[in-house]
Amino acid sequence: MLRVSRELKIGLFAAVSLAALYLGYNFLRGKKLFSNQTTYYVVYNRIDGIVKSTPIYFKGLKVGQVEKLSLLRTDSANQIIATLLIDDKIQLARSSEAKIVSMDLLGGKAISLLIPSLVDPLSKGDTLIGTEETSLSASISEMLTPVKNKTENVMVSLNRVLGEVEKVLEEGGTKNLSSGISDLAAILNNLKTTTAQLDQLMASEKGKLSKITGNLDAITENIKRNNSDIDASIKNFRMISDSMAQAPLKQTIEQLNRTSQQLASISEKINKGEGSAGKFINDKELYDNLNKSSFELQELLKDLKANPGRYVQVSVFGKKQK
């Protein structure tokens, strides 16, 4: 009887020890001992840093851990399937993602649940969408890739330029370079001399420049004082321009055109000898007769003034005198 009791105690102690060992092992793995968890699956192409017991977070709260990792062989590629234990209080949907994220700068990894909506809920044992966060090294590499490419292009261009310079120097370019430096020194010396001469010229003409500046100031001041007169002149000119624009220029031009045509017609008739004026101008005999008659009339007037008695009879005391 005593032996049976001792064996029973040993068995009970062993059972309790195994249970404690199992519970302690699961506790150290991060598995909740007295909570209900649901099993889900997710497929990844790679799981750098993900191991068994890797924690699963939702909005910063730990809601589960990775239970198992195994290789999944497909026709297209070899992938990894992860078994997740997630608290059954978390409602998942078909659009939910299990994203591998970095926890710290030392490379610690975790899985973050992204649940954009609860439409089409996910059942127990279904598969989540597996995504990966871009790592820091990958981000840095992506940012440095353009810089690297540009640096390589610059190095190639620089190497080409150095090759051309070396080629020039090998072909006697050293002498040409020395000559060019000497010519550059001469040019700089000439430039220095020209600058000094220009300074002297500016100093000698300083008085004239000041006088010109004073004249410009005086002109500006006069314009400023006569600004009202200038405005009035501009207004008058604008009024004249408006009056000319409103004047009946078309009728005036037509009237001048008609007058010009009439004058041309009269001139043509005179040239042809038509009318009194035409006959007078074009008939030479009439001109000569008129000229002769005018001359005779002048002689008659002269004789009349000299001898009025020849032409005038005066009666004195009843007698007639011839």
Beta strands, then each sheet from edge to edge (+ up, - down):
strand 1: 37-44
strand 2: 55-58
strand 3: 61-73
strand 4: 78-87
strand 5: 97-102
strand 6: 109-114
strand 7: 127-132
strand 8: 315-316
strand 9: 319-320
sheet 1: 1+ 4- 3+ 2- 6- 5+ 7+ 1+
sheet 2: 8+ 9-
end
